[in-house]
Amino acid sequence: MKVSNRLRVLRAERRWSQMETGRRARVSTNRLWRFENGYAEPTAEERDRLARAFRVSVEDIFPAPEHVTS
């Protein structure tokens, strides 16, 4: 699942608006919108804040890219 979709799903499960999510994670609503629409990638600090706000691990929202083996 894409990060943008995962953020939306987590918000929907909690019935949080972008504004509420931003307040809880201390991330601007504009930045959150950009993450959800694929226009920006969160910094490591923003990833940590979002994970804490949702009470999940960072990897639950931002999975490590799969390694391609040859």
N, C-alpha and C positions, 0 to 999 in steps of 0.2 A: 504494500500500500504506500502510495506517495505521502511524503511528509505533510503536504498541504491538505490532503484528504484526512490524514490521521488527526491533525489539529482540529479540523471541522467535526470529525466524529467525536472526539473527546469533548469538545464544546457542546455538541448536541446532546450527548449523554448526560451532561450536567445542566443542560438548559441555560448555559451562560452566553451572553452576548459577547461580541468582540470587546466591547468596552469593559465588561465585567472581567473577562479573561485578562485583558491588558492591565487592569487595576491589580488583580491578584498576582500576576507575574511581574509587575513593574516593567511592562513593555508597552510602548505607545500603541494606540489603536491603529495608527497608520502602518507601523512596522508589522503588526500582527496581520493586517490585511495583505501586506506585501508577501509575507511568508505563505499565507493561505492561497494566494493567487500565483505563486511561483516567481515573483519578481525580485525576491531577496532571500538570502540564506541567513538564519540567525547566527549570531556569534556564539562562542562557547558559553559565555555568561548568560545570554538570552536562552539558550537551550536548557541550562541548569535551572533558571527561573521558571521557565514553562513547565519543566518536569516536576519541580517542587509544587507549583500551583495545582497541577493535575494529580499530584501524589502518585506518580509513576516514575519509572527509571527513565533516564535520558534515552536509553536504547529502545524503550517502548515507543517513543515518538520519532526518534532519529536513528534508525538502524544503521549499523556500519555497512558500507557498500560491500557487496559480495565480491570475493576475490575470484578472478577468472584464471583458471589454470590451463596451460597449453599442453 
